[in-house]
Amino acid sequence: MDDYLFPVMLALDVQSLTMSLVNIASPRGHAGPLADSIEAALGNLSHLEVERVGDTVIARTNAGHDKRVIILGYLTTAPSDDD
């Protein structure tokens, strides 16, 4: 895998953001570059605590609320049939 960190621009519209995420190669077992990009983008947001465990990125607020909403995602992409 390449060591280049592709910047994820969180201010993009949802379609452009989705395309930028799926364009970062992350075949099964090699999600590191995608996790790196997501970690870097979320790490710039002062209201989030960002933690990295392997290729898992955990981002959470610490606003003192009793309840939280959990949003989970899977960071592996699969190639299309025609690649």
ChimeraX commands (.cxc) that place a marker at each C-alpha (Angstrom):
marker #1 position 0.00,0.00,0.00 radius 0.5
marker #1 position 0.97,3.58,-0.57 radius 0.5
marker #1 position 2.04,5.83,2.31 radius 0.5
marker #1 position 0.33,8.87,0.76 radius 0.5
marker #1 position -2.38,10.36,2.98 radius 0.5
marker #1 position -5.34,11.33,0.79 radius 0.5
marker #1 position -7.06,14.29,2.47 radius 0.5
marker #1 position -10.76,13.79,3.20 radius 0.5
marker #1 position -12.60,17.10,2.89 radius 0.5
marker #1 position -15.50,16.96,5.35 radius 0.5
marker #1 position -17.06,20.17,3.98 radius 0.5
marker #1 position -17.94,18.47,0.67 radius 0.5
marker #1 position -21.52,17.67,-0.25 radius 0.5
marker #1 position -22.51,14.11,0.64 radius 0.5
marker #1 position -22.05,12.73,-2.89 radius 0.5
marker #1 position -18.56,14.22,-3.30 radius 0.5
marker #1 position -17.55,13.11,0.19 radius 0.5
marker #1 position -18.74,9.58,-0.53 radius 0.5
marker #1 position -16.78,9.50,-3.80 radius 0.5
marker #1 position -13.63,10.77,-2.09 radius 0.5
marker #1 position -13.93,8.02,0.53 radius 0.5
marker #1 position -14.54,5.15,-1.90 radius 0.5
marker #1 position -11.66,6.34,-4.09 radius 0.5
marker #1 position -9.18,5.55,-1.30 radius 0.5
marker #1 position -8.10,1.96,-1.82 radius 0.5
marker #1 position -9.04,-0.17,1.16 radius 0.5
marker #1 position -9.29,-3.82,0.16 radius 0.5
marker #1 position -10.11,-6.32,2.88 radius 0.5
marker #1 position -7.28,-6.42,5.39 radius 0.5
marker #1 position -5.72,-3.16,4.17 radius 0.5
marker #1 position -8.00,-0.39,5.44 radius 0.5
marker #1 position -5.10,1.54,6.99 radius 0.5
marker #1 position -4.86,4.34,4.39 radius 0.5
marker #1 position -8.61,4.99,4.59 radius 0.5
marker #1 position -8.51,4.94,8.40 radius 0.5
marker #1 position -5.51,7.31,8.29 radius 0.5
marker #1 position -7.44,9.78,6.15 radius 0.5
marker #1 position -10.55,9.63,8.32 radius 0.5
marker #1 position -8.52,9.96,11.51 radius 0.5
marker #1 position -6.70,13.01,10.11 radius 0.5
marker #1 position -9.94,14.69,9.04 radius 0.5
marker #1 position -11.76,14.06,12.33 radius 0.5
marker #1 position -8.68,14.92,14.38 radius 0.5
marker #1 position -9.02,18.53,13.20 radius 0.5
marker #1 position -12.43,18.88,14.87 radius 0.5
marker #1 position -11.97,20.30,18.36 radius 0.5
marker #1 position -15.32,19.01,19.66 radius 0.5
marker #1 position -14.32,15.37,19.05 radius 0.5
marker #1 position -12.02,13.00,20.89 radius 0.5
marker #1 position -10.47,10.76,18.23 radius 0.5
marker #1 position -8.87,7.41,19.07 radius 0.5
marker #1 position -7.29,4.85,16.78 radius 0.5
marker #1 position -7.28,1.11,17.45 radius 0.5
marker #1 position -5.67,-0.71,14.52 radius 0.5
marker #1 position -7.71,0.28,11.47 radius 0.5
marker #1 position -10.66,1.35,13.61 radius 0.5
marker #1 position -11.30,5.06,14.12 radius 0.5
marker #1 position -13.35,6.05,17.17 radius 0.5
marker #1 position -14.64,9.61,17.38 radius 0.5
marker #1 position -16.79,10.84,20.23 radius 0.5
marker #1 position -17.95,14.00,21.89 radius 0.5
marker #1 position -17.49,14.64,25.57 radius 0.5
marker #1 position -20.32,17.07,26.21 radius 0.5
marker #1 position -21.51,15.53,29.49 radius 0.5
marker #1 position -24.80,14.13,28.18 radius 0.5
marker #1 position -26.30,11.01,29.75 radius 0.5
marker #1 position -27.01,9.39,26.37 radius 0.5
marker #1 position -25.19,9.24,23.04 radius 0.5
marker #1 position -25.97,8.17,19.51 radius 0.5
marker #1 position -23.60,5.59,18.04 radius 0.5
marker #1 position -22.89,5.55,14.31 radius 0.5
marker #1 position -20.82,2.65,13.03 radius 0.5
marker #1 position -19.24,2.10,9.65 radius 0.5
marker #1 position -17.07,-0.45,7.92 radius 0.5
marker #1 position -13.85,0.83,6.30 radius 0.5
marker #1 position -13.28,-1.81,3.63 radius 0.5
marker #1 position -14.22,-1.29,0.00 radius 0.5
marker #1 position -14.71,-4.03,-2.56 radius 0.5
marker #1 position -13.70,-3.69,-6.23 radius 0.5
marker #1 position -16.41,-3.80,-8.86 radius 0.5
marker #1 position -16.53,-6.77,-11.23 radius 0.5
marker #1 position -14.81,-4.77,-13.93 radius 0.5
marker #1 position -12.48,-3.12,-11.37 radius 0.5
marker link #1:1,2 radius 0.2
marker link #1:2,3 radius 0.2
marker link #1:3,4 radius 0.2
marker link #1:4,5 radius 0.2
marker link #1:5,6 radius 0.2
marker link #1:6,7 radius 0.2
marker link #1:7,8 radius 0.2
marker link #1:8,9 radius 0.2
marker link #1:9,10 radius 0.2
marker link #1:10,11 radius 0.2
marker link #1:11,12 radius 0.2
marker link #1:12,13 radius 0.2
marker link #1:13,14 radius 0.2
marker link #1:14,15 radius 0.2
marker link #1:15,16 radius 0.2
marker link #1:16,17 radius 0.2
marker link #1:17,18 radius 0.2
marker link #1:18,19 radius 0.2
marker link #1:19,20 radius 0.2
marker link #1:20,21 radius 0.2
marker link #1:21,22 radius 0.2
marker link #1:22,23 radius 0.2
marker link #1:23,24 radius 0.2
marker link #1:24,25 radius 0.2
marker link #1:25,26 radius 0.2
marker link #1:26,27 radius 0.2
marker link #1:27,28 radius 0.2
marker link #1:28,29 radius 0.2
marker link #1:29,30 radius 0.2
marker link #1:30,31 radius 0.2
marker link #1:31,32 radius 0.2
marker link #1:32,33 radius 0.2
marker link #1:33,34 radius 0.2
marker link #1:34,35 radius 0.2
marker link #1:35,36 radius 0.2
marker link #1:36,37 radius 0.2
marker link #1:37,38 radius 0.2
marker link #1:38,39 radius 0.2
marker link #1:39,40 radius 0.2
marker link #1:40,41 radius 0.2
marker link #1:41,42 radius 0.2
marker link #1:42,43 radius 0.2
marker link #1:43,44 radius 0.2
marker link #1:44,45 radius 0.2
marker link #1:45,46 radius 0.2
marker link #1:46,47 radius 0.2
marker link #1:47,48 radius 0.2
marker link #1:48,49 radius 0.2
marker link #1:49,50 radius 0.2
marker link #1:50,51 radius 0.2
marker link #1:51,52 radius 0.2
marker link #1:52,53 radius 0.2
marker link #1:53,54 radius 0.2
marker link #1:54,55 radius 0.2
marker link #1:55,56 radius 0.2
marker link #1:56,57 radius 0.2
marker link #1:57,58 radius 0.2
marker link #1:58,59 radius 0.2
marker link #1:59,60 radius 0.2
marker link #1:60,61 radius 0.2
marker link #1:61,62 radius 0.2
marker link #1:62,63 radius 0.2
marker link #1:63,64 radius 0.2
marker link #1:64,65 radius 0.2
marker link #1:65,66 radius 0.2
marker link #1:66,67 radius 0.2
marker link #1:67,68 radius 0.2
marker link #1:68,69 radius 0.2
marker link #1:69,70 radius 0.2
marker link #1:70,71 radius 0.2
marker link #1:71,72 radius 0.2
marker link #1:72,73 radius 0.2
marker link #1:73,74 radius 0.2
marker link #1:74,75 radius 0.2
marker link #1:75,76 radius 0.2
marker link #1:76,77 radius 0.2
marker link #1:77,78 radius 0.2
marker link #1:78,79 radius 0.2
marker link #1:79,80 radius 0.2
marker link #1:80,81 radius 0.2
marker link #1:81,82 radius 0.2
marker link #1:82,83 radius 0.2
view
